[in-house]
């Protein structure tokens, strides 16, 4: 009754404007729902195309017969066993770091399950979807708020990026007599500039996060997402600003650097020995650095194509055989896939069965 009285009291032009606006809003929502799957499909097609193009290029540019000959002449089962031990150490390190980032809101066992689930899912989900699955698992199992977990995930990714660049700088210093001096100097300048840019961005969010709110609110308003912005994004920005402090980041950052300089480098060395490729410690750091950058390029799940091309490029820069690079990249990708996907599938299946079981 009240709506009818108000409607009758308004001029017909105002009523028509309101109806027109509501119709536009309904059309926008329906268009958004219809466009989202199409956008995701297009994104997946572009990523797959990048991977396919790079794989075709590698198949034509690399001598596969030489790679097969190297593999047949140098298989080492002992190195494979050491690799399995090292990969477990990586998972434990990730679990400890995730628990530290969440301020102890999650137990060690739950953190290990979440880390294994994330590592395995990253091997077959696009856009590092395993990290989001880890956040969801932490939310459901340990009741960690999404905003808190996503904020700490952002801190983790920033720490990872700084660590990758730092490992690259360290490897370039160790390989000063091996790499071309011009290439090395250019890479050093780019990486130092990238680190400065990352720290400036972190300082911007840390000290000017509140000022970003009035700037971003109109943008989300244009997208008809102002309520979502007020309920979630504001809290997320404030949480990130609070998290970007030395007390929160210093220990996870040191742990991440130790992981990359020790178990990650050893994993590449053991895989190289398993397939008969000689790889020194400093070379493993450089390959690890270039491979990590390759995984950042949008591609098919687990970096198929981009990771292989980046490792081959690292071997070319080291003046090593591209066949050795492709063999190592293929072995690393396959072994990490098997080691992490199998436990992730078991954890995901057990988790889903427990949630579906009657109470």
Secondary structure, 3 states (H helix, E strand, C coil): CHHHHHHHHCCHHHHHHHHHHHHHHHHHHHHHHHHHHHHHHHHHHHHHHHHHHHHHHHHHHCCHHHHHHHHHHCCCHHHHHHHHHHHHHHHHHHHHHHHHHCCCCCCHHHHHHHHHHHHHHCCCCHHHHHHHHHHHHHHHHHCCCHHHHHHHHHHHHHHHHHHHHHHHHHHHHHCCCCCCHHHHHHHHHHHHHHHHHHHHHHHHHHHHHHHHHHHHHHHHHHCCCHHHHHHHHHHHHHHHHHHCCHHHHHHHHHHHHHHHHHHHHHHHHHHHHHCCCCCCHHHHHHHHHHHHHHCCCCCCHHHCCHHHHHHHHHHHHCCCCHHHHHHHHHHHHHHHHHHHHHHHHHHHHHHHHHHHCCC
